[in-house]
Amino acid sequence: STPDQQTGLPVFRDKYADYVESQERAILIAEDYATGASLNMATSLPVAVALSPDNLPRVAKVIKAKYPEASILVCANNNPERYSNLSLKAAEEAARKVGGKVVVPDFTEMEIKAGLATFNDVHKTLGLEAVSKTVNQVRQQGQAKNSGLSR
């Protein structure tokens, strides 16, 4: 990989380019690798991993610049008890900058207190179908956030 001249982020051979240009035209952005893996397994959509909430807006801009026709879905972690929900705020900023949408796992208060926060947590507790359903609801209905997971 070589670093991008504008962002300094590594640039890898783009194996999803033909898929994005000819098929779904949607790219998901996740904060961490485990979440990105769960999202990809559940949706078969390409996923960019930002590695931190602070990188979400920058990664969204890079992806949108490379794929201007693609829909960008920024998949936030939902941890209101941690850092004032920094992940959600960064995801909202990223989506706003590229005209994208935010997808958020919706946990009960008890689940949040138990430490559940990510789509990887959804995958582990409710299965890949729940992850897919949440992402697809936002893609198809155009919601700003998911109204909740069906259990």
Solvent accessible surface area in square Angstrom, and as a share of the most:
residue,aa,sasa,rsa
1,S,99,0.64
2,T,93,0.54
3,P,94,0.59
4,D,42,0.22
5,Q,187,0.83
6,Q,176,0.78
7,T,23,0.13
8,G,50,0.48
9,L,37,0.18
10,P,77,0.48
11,V,63,0.36
12,F,141,0.59
13,R,207,0.76
14,D,35,0.18
15,K,151,0.64
16,Y,72,0.28
17,A,24,0.18
18,D,113,0.58
19,Y,69,0.26
20,V,4,0.02
21,E,96,0.43
22,S,77,0.50
23,Q,112,0.50
24,E,80,0.36
25,R,108,0.39
26,A,1,0.01
27,I,6,0.03
28,L,0,0.00
29,I,0,0.00
30,A,0,0.00
31,E,21,0.10
32,D,45,0.23
33,Y,160,0.61
34,A,47,0.37
35,T,0,0.00
36,G,4,0.04
37,A,33,0.26
38,S,1,0.01
39,L,0,0.00
40,N,45,0.23
41,M,113,0.50
42,A,18,0.14
43,T,25,0.15
44,S,78,0.50
45,L,2,0.01
46,P,4,0.03
47,V,32,0.18
48,A,19,0.15
49,V,48,0.27
50,A,3,0.02
51,L,136,0.68
52,S,34,0.22
53,P,25,0.16
54,D,110,0.57
55,N,31,0.16
56,L,0,0.00
57,P,14,0.09
58,R,102,0.37
59,V,11,0.06
60,A,0,0.00
61,K,109,0.46
62,V,41,0.24
63,I,27,0.14
64,K,53,0.22
65,A,83,0.64
66,K,108,0.46
67,Y,18,0.07
68,P,86,0.54
69,E,132,0.59
70,A,3,0.02
71,S,58,0.37
72,I,2,0.01
73,L,1,0.01
74,V,0,0.00
75,C,0,0.00
76,A,0,0.00
77,N,11,0.06
78,N,18,0.09
79,N,27,0.14
80,P,62,0.39
81,E,121,0.54
82,R,136,0.50
83,Y,149,0.57
84,S,76,0.49
85,N,17,0.09
86,L,73,0.37
87,S,5,0.03
88,L,27,0.13
89,K,115,0.49
90,A,9,0.07
91,A,0,0.00
92,E,53,0.24
93,E,61,0.27
94,A,0,0.00
95,A,6,0.04
96,R,171,0.62
97,K,109,0.46
98,V,16,0.09
99,G,73,0.70
100,G,20,0.19
101,K,63,0.27
102,V,9,0.05
103,V,0,0.00
104,V,13,0.07
105,P,0,0.00
106,D,54,0.28
107,F,14,0.06
108,T,66,0.38
109,E,123,0.55
110,M,159,0.71
111,E,36,0.16
112,I,30,0.15
113,K,132,0.56
114,A,81,0.63
115,G,54,0.52
116,L,36,0.18
117,A,12,0.10
118,T,22,0.13
119,F,0,0.00
120,N,27,0.14
121,D,20,0.10
122,V,0,0.00
123,H,46,0.20
124,K,141,0.60
125,T,76,0.44
126,L,68,0.34
127,G,26,0.25
128,L,57,0.28
129,E,145,0.65
130,A,14,0.10
131,V,0,0.00
132,S,22,0.14
133,K,88,0.37
134,T,1,0.00
135,V,0,0.00
136,N,45,0.23
137,Q,40,0.18
138,V,0,0.00
139,R,67,0.25
140,Q,146,0.65
141,Q,119,0.53
142,G,43,0.42
143,Q,42,0.19
144,A,77,0.60
145,K,89,0.38
146,N,13,0.07
147,S,100,0.65
148,G,19,0.18
149,L,22,0.11
150,S,67,0.43
151,R,152,0.55
